């Protein structure tokens, strides 16, 4: 077979049908060779044509001699034909019904529990090493993460806490005004923000902000094999990467919740003073009477638990991430969902426990 001229995709390459008809009419051929001495230019179109020729000769029993092809074409064809195409893997199409999805979710959940407990144990050992002063991490990284999850989160925490304080004040004031008890807006907003809403809203904000960021960072490190490099160097990824992030959130979430409580109470004061004839002095005194140290300790303890859950979920999903861009996205989404679910569950349990204890 002689191939001459320009064999590129932009040109109209010959159809394999003509060669098939020729070979069927001349069935006596046992070997097919190539003469490319007059070949000017070629690209992948020429390689595709040759692959079609090779497939055709297999069906007719003719041997193909590739020695006459240019070296580049020969190497590409050798690489393309080194592993035969898998036409039938024997796999049955996967079921997509609701029952299958429920079963698969149950299996994934059951398989994920041991991995989650193993990660929890490794994190606990890392904290033990930290308290012993033997943990392998950079203090500079810890301070940078603290800045990221703490001071840099103040604007969004301020906005959300202020709006939540406004909502609580309006909701309570509409009912309290019927009895001429607008002064108790201070009690409602103060206790609600300190005990529940400030910590809960801060936790949700940090889950979407910092928890997702942790999962994305660690997932990207998995893709780039940075975590494998740390293991090769004998450095614990849990101590070097996870420990600073967990420490930062555990320290910053309670402080942000305390700050959010103050902002929410200020928002309540704005509503009470501007719309319901309560003076600033009266609101301030009523807030002091309604709140004591026990209320703040309850709110801070809840916020600390939320910080632990956010850090745990974000780092867990990041360390479990696959090695592709889509896997990093899935890990980030899973981290946010897991964090919010755990926060809501923990808030319910802690509220019931504190009420049962009379706190």
VEXTI-461595 format. One record per residue (C-alpha): residue number from 1; x, y, z. Coordinates in steps of 0.05 Angstrom, whole numbers, plus 32768, in hexadecimal, padded with zeros to 4 digits. Example, Ala and Ser with C-alpha at 12.3 -4.5 7.8 and 13.67 -1.06 7.14 Angstrom:
<rec num="1" x="80F6" y="7FA6" z="809C"/>
<rec num="2" x="8111" y="7FEB" z="808F"/>
***
This chain:
<rec num="1" x="8000" y="8000" z="8000"/>
<rec num="2" x="801D" y="8043" z="7FEB"/>
<rec num="3" x="800F" y="8081" z="8015"/>
<rec num="4" x="8025" y="80C2" z="7FF4"/>
<rec num="5" x="8016" y="810B" z="7FFC"/>
<rec num="6" x="7FF5" y="812E" z="8036"/>
<rec num="7" x="7FD0" y="8101" z="8068"/>
<rec num="8" x="7FB2" y="8131" z="809A"/>
<rec num="9" x="7F6D" y="8138" z="80B8"/>
<rec num="10" x="7F60" y="817A" z="8095"/>
<rec num="11" x="7F64" y="8155" z="8052"/>
<rec num="12" x="7F31" y="8123" z="803A"/>
<rec num="13" x="7F53" y="80E2" z="804D"/>
<rec num="14" x="7F3F" y="80A4" z="8025"/>
<rec num="15" x="7F08" y="8077" z="803F"/>
<rec num="16" x="7F1A" y="8032" z="8057"/>
<rec num="17" x="7EE0" y="8017" z="802E"/>
<rec num="18" x="7F09" y="8019" z="7FED"/>
<rec num="19" x="7F40" y="7FEF" z="800B"/>
<rec num="20" x="7F0D" y="7FBE" z="8027"/>
<rec num="21" x="7EEF" y="7FB4" z="7FE2"/>
<rec num="22" x="7F34" y="7FAC" z="7FC2"/>
<rec num="23" x="7F49" y="7F77" z="7FF5"/>
<rec num="24" x="7F08" y="7F51" z="7FEC"/>
<rec num="25" x="7F14" y="7F4F" z="7FA1"/>
<rec num="26" x="7F5C" y="7F39" z="7FA9"/>
<rec num="27" x="7F57" y="7F04" z="7FDE"/>
<rec num="28" x="7F9B" y="7EE6" z="7FCE"/>
<rec num="29" x="7FC2" y="7F1A" z="7FF6"/>
<rec num="30" x="7FE4" y="7EFF" z="8034"/>
<rec num="31" x="800B" y="7F3C" z="804A"/>
<rec num="32" x="8002" y="7F87" z="8046"/>
<rec num="33" x="803C" y="7FB8" z="8049"/>
<rec num="34" x="8043" y="8003" z="8044"/>
<rec num="35" x="806C" y="8030" z="8018"/>
<rec num="36" x="8070" y="8076" z="8036"/>
<rec num="37" x="80AC" y="8091" z="8010"/>
<rec num="38" x="8082" y="80C7" z="7FEF"/>
<rec num="39" x="805B" y="80D9" z="802F"/>
<rec num="40" x="8060" y="8124" z="803B"/>
<rec num="41" x="8038" y="8134" z="807A"/>
<rec num="42" x="800F" y="810B" z="80AA"/>
<rec num="43" x="7FEA" y="8112" z="80EC"/>
<rec num="44" x="7FBB" y="80E7" z="8116"/>
<rec num="45" x="7F8C" y="80E1" z="80DB"/>
<rec num="46" x="7FC0" y="80B4" z="80B9"/>
<rec num="47" x="7FC7" y="808B" z="80F8"/>
<rec num="48" x="7F7C" y="8082" z="80FE"/>
<rec num="49" x="7F79" y="806B" z="80B6"/>
<rec num="50" x="7FB1" y="8039" z="80C2"/>
<rec num="51" x="7F8D" y="801E" z="8100"/>
<rec num="52" x="7F50" y="8012" z="80D5"/>
<rec num="53" x="7F7B" y="7FEE" z="80A2"/>
<rec num="54" x="7F99" y="7FC2" z="80D9"/>
<rec num="55" x="7F53" y="7FB0" z="80F2"/>
<rec num="56" x="7F3E" y="7F9F" z="80AB"/>
<rec num="57" x="7F79" y="7F71" z="80A0"/>
<rec num="58" x="7F6B" y="7F4C" z="80E0"/>
<rec num="59" x="7F26" y="7F3A" z="80C7"/>
<rec num="60" x="7F42" y="7F23" z="8083"/>
<rec num="61" x="7F7D" y="7EFD" z="809F"/>
<rec num="62" x="7FB1" y="7F28" z="807C"/>
<rec num="63" x="7FF2" y="7F37" z="80A2"/>
<rec num="64" x="8008" y="7F7F" z="80A7"/>
<rec num="65" x="8050" y="7F96" z="80A0"/>
<rec num="66" x="805A" y="7FDA" z="80C2"/>
<rec num="67" x="80A4" y="7FE0" z="80B4"/>
<rec num="68" x="8099" y="800F" z="8079"/>
<rec num="69" x="8077" y="8044" z="80A4"/>
<rec num="70" x="809A" y="8082" z="80BF"/>
<rec num="71" x="80B8" y="8078" z="8104"/>
<rec num="72" x="8087" y="80A7" z="8126"/>
<rec num="73" x="804B" y="8084" z="8107"/>
<rec num="74" x="8067" y="8040" z="8118"/>
<rec num="75" x="8071" y="8053" z="8161"/>
<rec num="76" x="802B" y="806F" z="8167"/>
<rec num="77" x="800B" y="8031" z="8149"/>
<rec num="78" x="8035" y="8004" z="8175"/>
<rec num="79" x="801E" y="802A" z="81B2"/>
<rec num="80" x="7FD5" y="802B" z="819B"/>
<rec num="81" x="7FD4" y="7FE0" z="818D"/>
<rec num="82" x="7FFD" y="7FCA" z="81CA"/>
<rec num="83" x="7FBF" y="7FBD" z="81F4"/>
<rec num="84" x="7F81" y="7FA4" z="81D0"/>
<rec num="85" x="7F41" y="7FCB" z="81DB"/>
<rec num="86" x="7F14" y="7FAD" z="820F"/>
<rec num="87" x="7ED2" y="7FA4" z="81ED"/>
<rec num="88" x="7EAC" y="7F7D" z="8222"/>
<rec num="89" x="7EBD" y="7F80" z="826B"/>
<rec num="90" x="7E86" y="7F51" z="8280"/>
<rec num="91" x="7E68" y="7F85" z="82AF"/>
<rec num="92" x="7E1E" y="7F89" z="82B6"/>
<rec num="93" x="7DFF" y="7FCF" z="82B4"/>
<rec num="94" x="7DF8" y="7FEB" z="82FA"/>
<rec num="95" x="7DB3" y="7FF2" z="8317"/>
<rec num="96" x="7D9D" y="803A" z="8322"/>
<rec num="97" x="7D5C" y="802F" z="8348"/>
<rec num="98" x="7D4C" y="804E" z="838B"/>
<rec num="99" x="7D55" y="800C" z="83AF"/>
<rec num="100" x="7D9B" y="8005" z="8392"/>
<rec num="101" x="7DAD" y="804C" z="83A6"/>
<rec num="102" x="7D95" y="8041" z="83ED"/>
<rec num="103" x="7DBC" y="8000" z="83F2"/>
<rec num="104" x="7DFB" y="8020" z="83D6"/>
<rec num="105" x="7DF5" y="805B" z="8406"/>
<rec num="106" x="7DED" y="802B" z="8440"/>
<rec num="107" x="7E2B" y="8003" z="842B"/>
<rec num="108" x="7E54" y="8043" z="8422"/>
<rec num="109" x="7E3E" y="805B" z="8467"/>
<rec num="110" x="7E50" y="8019" z="8488"/>
<rec num="111" x="7E93" y="8017" z="8465"/>
<rec num="112" x="7EA1" y="805F" z="8478"/>
<rec num="113" x="7E98" y="8055" z="84C3"/>
<rec num="114" x="7ED9" y="802E" z="84CE"/>
<rec num="115" x="7F00" y="8061" z="84A4"/>
<rec num="116" x="7EE2" y="809B" z="84CB"/>
<rec num="117" x="7EF2" y="807A" z="850E"/>
<rec num="118" x="7F3A" y="806C" z="84F6"/>
<rec num="119" x="7F42" y="80B5" z="84E3"/>
<rec num="120" x="7F26" y="80CA" z="8527"/>
<rec num="121" x="7F59" y="809E" z="854A"/>
<rec num="122" x="7F92" y="80BB" z="8521"/>
<rec num="123" x="7F7B" y="8101" z="8531"/>
<rec num="124" x="7F77" y="80F0" z="857B"/>
<rec num="125" x="7FBF" y="80D5" z="8579"/>
<rec num="126" x="7FD5" y="8115" z="8556"/>
<rec num="127" x="7FB7" y="813F" z="858E"/>
<rec num="128" x="7FDB" y="8115" z="85C1"/>
<rec num="129" x="801C" y="8122" z="859C"/>
<rec num="130" x="800A" y="816C" z="859B"/>
<rec num="131" x="8000" y="816F" z="85E6"/>
<rec num="132" x="8042" y="814A" z="85EF"/>
<rec num="133" x="8064" y="817E" z="85C3"/>
<rec num="134" x="8079" y="8149" z="8590"/>
<rec num="135" x="8048" y="8156" z="8557"/>
<rec num="136" x="8066" y="8162" z="8512"/>
<rec num="137" x="8047" y="81A2" z="84F8"/>
<rec num="138" x="805B" y="81E9" z="84E8"/>
<rec num="139" x="8046" y="821F" z="8519"/>
<rec num="140" x="8046" y="8251" z="84E1"/>
<rec num="141" x="8012" y="8227" z="84BC"/>
<rec num="142" x="7FE8" y="8224" z="84FB"/>
<rec num="143" x="7FE8" y="8270" z="8502"/>
<rec num="144" x="7FD7" y="8279" z="84B8"/>
<rec num="145" x="7F9C" y="8249" z="84BE"/>
<rec num="146" x="7F85" y="826C" z="84FE"/>
<rec num="147" x="7F85" y="82AE" z="84D8"/>
<rec num="148" x="7F5F" y="828F" z="849F"/>
<rec num="149" x="7F28" y="826F" z="84C9"/>
<rec num="150" x="7F25" y="82A5" z="84FE"/>
<rec num="151" x="7F30" y="82EF" z="84ED"/>
<rec num="152" x="7F22" y="82E4" z="84A3"/>
<rec num="153" x="7EDE" y="82C7" z="84B4"/>
<rec num="154" x="7EC8" y="8303" z="84DE"/>
<rec num="155" x="7EA3" y="8328" z="84A5"/>
<rec num="156" x="7E74" y="82EE" z="8493"/>
<rec num="157" x="7E6A" y="82DC" z="84DD"/>
<rec num="158" x="7E59" y="8325" z="84EC"/>
<rec num="159" x="7E26" y="8328" z="84B3"/>
<rec num="160" x="7E03" y="82E7" z="84C3"/>
<rec num="161" x="7E02" y="82F2" z="850F"/>
<rec num="162" x="7DE6" y="8338" z="8506"/>
<rec num="163" x="7DAF" y="8320" z="84D9"/>
<rec num="164" x="7D9E" y="82E6" z="8507"/>
<rec num="165" x="7D9A" y="8317" z="8542"/>
<rec num="166" x="7D6A" y="8342" z="8519"/>
<rec num="167" x="7D3E" y="8306" z="8509"/>
<rec num="168" x="7D3B" y="82EF" z="8552"/>
<rec num="169" x="7D2B" y="8335" z="856A"/>
<rec num="170" x="7CF3" y="833F" z="8538"/>
<rec num="171" x="7CD5" y="82FA" z="8544"/>
<rec num="172" x="7CD4" y="8303" z="858F"/>
<rec num="173" x="7CBF" y="834B" z="858E"/>
<rec num="174" x="7C80" y="833E" z="8566"/>
<rec num="175" x="7C67" y="830E" z="859B"/>
<rec num="176" x="7C82" y="8333" z="85D8"/>
<rec num="177" x="7C63" y="8375" z="85C2"/>
<rec num="178" x="7C1E" y="8357" z="85CB"/>
<rec num="179" x="7C2B" y="8354" z="8616"/>
<rec num="180" x="7C54" y="8395" z="861B"/>
<rec num="181" x="7C93" y="836C" z="862B"/>
<rec num="182" x="7CC1" y="8388" z="85F6"/>
<rec num="183" x="7CF9" y="838C" z="8629"/>
<rec num="184" x="7CFF" y="8340" z="8627"/>
<rec num="185" x="7D19" y="8345" z="85E0"/>
<rec num="186" x="7D5D" y="834B" z="8602"/>
<rec num="187" x="7D51" y="8308" z="8626"/>
<rec num="188" x="7D3B" y="82E5" z="85E6"/>
<rec num="189" x="7D74" y="82FE" z="85BA"/>
<rec num="190" x="7DA9" y="82F8" z="85F0"/>
<rec num="191" x="7D9A" y="82B1" z="8605"/>
<rec num="192" x="7D8A" y="829A" z="85BF"/>
<rec num="193" x="7DCA" y="82B4" z="85A1"/>
<rec num="194" x="7DF8" y="82A0" z="85DA"/>
<rec num="195" x="7DDD" y="8259" z="85E5"/>
<rec num="196" x="7DC9" y="8243" z="859F"/>
<rec num="197" x="7DC7" y="8270" z="8562"/>
<rec num="198" x="7E0C" y="828F" z="8563"/>
<rec num="199" x="7E30" y="824D" z="8569"/>
<rec num="200" x="7E02" y="8229" z="8539"/>
<rec num="201" x="7E06" y="825F" z="8502"/>
<rec num="202" x="7E51" y="8266" z="850C"/>
<rec num="203" x="7E58" y="821B" z="8505"/>
<rec num="204" x="7E30" y="8219" z="84C4"/>
<rec num="205" x="7E58" y="8254" z="84A8"/>
<rec num="206" x="7E9A" y="8234" z="84BA"/>
<rec num="207" x="7E84" y="81F1" z="849D"/>
<rec num="208" x="7E77" y="8212" z="8459"/>
<rec num="209" x="7EB4" y="823E" z="845D"/>
<rec num="210" x="7EEC" y="821B" z="8482"/>
<rec num="211" x="7ED5" y="81D3" z="8482"/>
<rec num="212" x="7ECD" y="81D4" z="8436"/>
<rec num="213" x="7F10" y="81F7" z="842F"/>
<rec num="214" x="7F33" y="81C2" z="8459"/>
<rec num="215" x="7F15" y="818A" z="842F"/>
<rec num="216" x="7F28" y="81AC" z="83EE"/>
<rec num="217" x="7F70" y="81BA" z="8406"/>
<rec num="218" x="7F7C" y="8173" z="841E"/>
<rec num="219" x="7F59" y="8155" z="83E1"/>
<rec num="220" x="7F86" y="817D" z="83B3"/>
<rec num="221" x="7FC2" y="8165" z="83D9"/>
<rec num="222" x="7FAA" y="811E" z="83CD"/>
<rec num="223" x="7FA5" y="812C" z="8383"/>
<rec num="224" x="7FEB" y="814A" z="8381"/>
<rec num="225" x="8006" y="8110" z="83AB"/>
<rec num="226" x="8020" y="8140" z="83E0"/>
<rec num="227" x="8004" y="8115" z="8417"/>
<rec num="228" x="8028" y="80D8" z="83FB"/>
<rec num="229" x="8068" y="8102" z="83FA"/>
<rec num="230" x="805F" y="8112" z="8444"/>
<rec num="231" x="8056" y="80C8" z="8454"/>
<rec num="232" x="8095" y="80B8" z="842C"/>
<rec num="233" x="80BC" y="80EB" z="8455"/>
<rec num="234" x="80A3" y="80CB" z="8495"/>
<rec num="235" x="8077" y="8106" z="84A8"/>
<rec num="236" x="8031" y="80F8" z="84C2"/>
<rec num="237" x="7FFD" y="811A" z="8495"/>
<rec num="238" x="7FCD" y="811B" z="84D0"/>
<rec num="239" x="7FFD" y="8142" z="84FB"/>
<rec num="240" x="8019" y="816F" z="84C4"/>
<rec num="241" x="7FD8" y="817F" z="849F"/>
<rec num="242" x="7F9B" y="816C" z="84C9"/>
<rec num="243" x="7FB2" y="8180" z="850F"/>
<rec num="244" x="7FBD" y="81CB" z="8500"/>
<rec num="245" x="7F79" y="81D0" z="84DE"/>
<rec num="246" x="7F54" y="81AE" z="8517"/>
<rec num="247" x="7F78" y="81D8" z="854B"/>
<rec num="248" x="7F67" y="8218" z="8525"/>
<rec num="249" x="7F1D" y="8209" z="8520"/>
<rec num="250" x="7F17" y="81F0" z="8567"/>
<rec num="251" x="7F35" y="8231" z="8580"/>
<rec num="252" x="7F13" y="8261" z="8551"/>
<rec num="253" x="7ECB" y="8248" z="854D"/>
<rec num="254" x="7EBB" y="8256" z="8597"/>
<rec num="255" x="7ED9" y="829C" z="8591"/>
<rec num="256" x="7EB2" y="82AA" z="8552"/>
<rec num="257" x="7E72" y="8291" z="8573"/>
<rec num="258" x="7E7F" y="82C0" z="85AF"/>
<rec num="259" x="7E8A" y="82F9" z="857F"/>
<rec num="260" x="7E4B" y="82E6" z="8558"/>
<rec num="261" x="7E23" y="82E6" z="859A"/>
<rec num="262" x="7E38" y="832E" z="85A7"/>
<rec num="263" x="7E27" y="8343" z="8561"/>
<rec num="264" x="7DE3" y="8322" z="8565"/>
<rec num="265" x="7DD3" y="8344" z="85A6"/>
<rec num="266" x="7DE7" y="8387" z="8588"/>
<rec num="267" x="7DB7" y="8379" z="854E"/>
<rec num="268" x="7D80" y="836A" z="857F"/>
<rec num="269" x="7D8E" y="83AA" z="85A3"/>
<rec num="270" x="7D89" y="83D1" z="8562"/>
<rec num="271" x="7D43" y="83B5" z="8555"/>
<rec num="272" x="7D2B" y="83BD" z="859D"/>
<rec num="273" x="7D43" y="8406" z="85A1"/>
<rec num="274" x="7D2D" y="841C" z="855B"/>
<rec num="275" x="7CEA" y="83F9" z="8555"/>
<rec num="276" x="7CD0" y="83E6" z="859A"/>
<rec num="277" x="7CDF" y="8421" z="85C8"/>
<rec num="278" x="7D14" y="83FE" z="85F2"/>
<rec num="279" x="7D4F" y="8429" z="8608"/>
<rec num="280" x="7D96" y="8412" z="8601"/>
<rec num="281" x="7DA0" y="8414" z="864C"/>
<rec num="282" x="7D62" y="83E9" z="8658"/>
<rec num="283" x="7D77" y="83B6" z="8623"/>
<rec num="284" x="7DBE" y="83B3" z="8640"/>
<rec num="285" x="7DA6" y="83A7" z="8687"/>
<rec num="286" x="7D73" y="8373" z="8672"/>
<rec num="287" x="7DA9" y="834E" z="864B"/>
<rec num="288" x="7DD6" y="834D" z="8688"/>
<rec num="289" x="7D9D" y="8331" z="86B3"/>
<rec num="290" x="7D8D" y="82FB" z="8680"/>
<rec num="291" x="7DD3" y="82E2" z="8674"/>
<rec num="292" x="7E06" y="82C4" z="86A3"/>
<rec num="293" x="7E47" y="829E" z="869B"/>
<rec num="294" x="7E23" y="825C" z="8696"/>
<rec num="295" x="7DFF" y="8272" z="8656"/>
<rec num="296" x="7E41" y="8285" z="8636"/>
<rec num="297" x="7E62" y="8244" z="864A"/>
<rec num="298" x="7E29" y="821C" z="862B"/>
<rec num="299" x="7E30" y="8243" z="85EA"/>
<rec num="300" x="7E7C" y="823D" z="85E8"/>
<rec num="301" x="7E7A" y="81F2" z="85F7"/>
<rec num="302" x="7E4A" y="81E7" z="85BD"/>
<rec num="303" x="7E74" y="8212" z="858E"/>
<rec num="304" x="7EB2" y="81EA" z="85A2"/>
<rec num="305" x="7E8F" y="81A9" z="858F"/>
<rec num="306" x="7E7A" y="81C8" z="854D"/>
<rec num="307" x="7EC2" y="81DC" z="853F"/>
<rec num="308" x="7EDA" y="8195" z="854C"/>
<rec num="309" x="7EA4" y="8178" z="851E"/>
<rec num="310" x="7EB3" y="81A9" z="84E5"/>
<rec num="311" x="7EFE" y="819D" z="84E8"/>
<rec num="312" x="7EF4" y="8152" z="84ED"/>
<rec num="313" x="7EC4" y="814F" z="84B2"/>
<rec num="314" x="7EEC" y="817D" z="8485"/>
<rec num="315" x="7F2F" y="815A" z="8491"/>
<rec num="316" x="7F0F" y="8114" z="848D"/>
<rec num="317" x="7EF0" y="8120" z="8449"/>
<rec num="318" x="7F2F" y="8142" z="8430"/>
<rec num="319" x="7F5B" y="8107" z="8445"/>
<rec num="320" x="7F29" y="80D6" z="8426"/>
<rec num="321" x="7F26" y="80FC" z="83E4"/>
<rec num="322" x="7F36" y="80D9" z="83A3"/>
<rec num="323" x="7F6B" y="80EE" z="8373"/>
<rec num="324" x="7F42" y="8116" z="8340"/>
<rec num="325" x="7F23" y="815A" z="833A"/>
<rec num="326" x="7EDC" y="813E" z="8340"/>
<rec num="327" x="7EF1" y="8117" z="837F"/>
<rec num="328" x="7F09" y="8158" z="839F"/>
<rec num="329" x="7EC6" y="8178" z="8390"/>
<rec num="330" x="7EA0" y="813D" z="83AD"/>
<rec num="331" x="7ECC" y="813E" z="83EC"/>
<rec num="332" x="7EBF" y="8189" z="83F5"/>
<rec num="333" x="7E73" y="8180" z="83EE"/>
<rec num="334" x="7E74" y="8144" z="841D"/>
<rec num="335" x="7E9C" y="816B" z="8451"/>
<rec num="336" x="7E68" y="81A3" z="8453"/>
<rec num="337" x="7E2D" y="8173" z="8456"/>
<rec num="338" x="7E4D" y="8148" z="848B"/>
<rec num="339" x="7E60" y="8184" z="84B6"/>
<rec num="340" x="7E1B" y="81A3" z="84B4"/>
<rec num="341" x="7DF8" y="8161" z="84C4"/>
<rec num="342" x="7E27" y="8154" z="84FE"/>
<rec num="343" x="7E1E" y="819B" z="8518"/>
<rec num="344" x="7DD2" y="8196" z="8517"/>
<rec num="345" x="7DD3" y="8152" z="8539"/>
<rec num="346" x="7E05" y="816A" z="856D"/>
<rec num="347" x="7DDC" y="81A9" z="857A"/>
<rec num="348" x="7D9D" y="817F" z="8587"/>
<rec num="349" x="7DC1" y="814E" z="85B5"/>
<rec num="350" x="7DE5" y="8184" z="85DC"/>
<rec num="351" x="7DA6" y="81AD" z="85E5"/>
<rec num="352" x="7D81" y="8171" z="8601"/>
<rec num="353" x="7DBB" y="815F" z="862E"/>
<rec num="354" x="7DC2" y="81A6" z="864A"/>
<rec num="355" x="7D78" y="81AB" z="8656"/>
<rec num="356" x="7D77" y="8168" z="8679"/>
<rec num="357" x="7DB0" y="817F" z="86A6"/>
<rec num="358" x="7D8C" y="81C0" z="86B5"/>
<rec num="359" x="7DC3" y="81EA" z="8696"/>
***
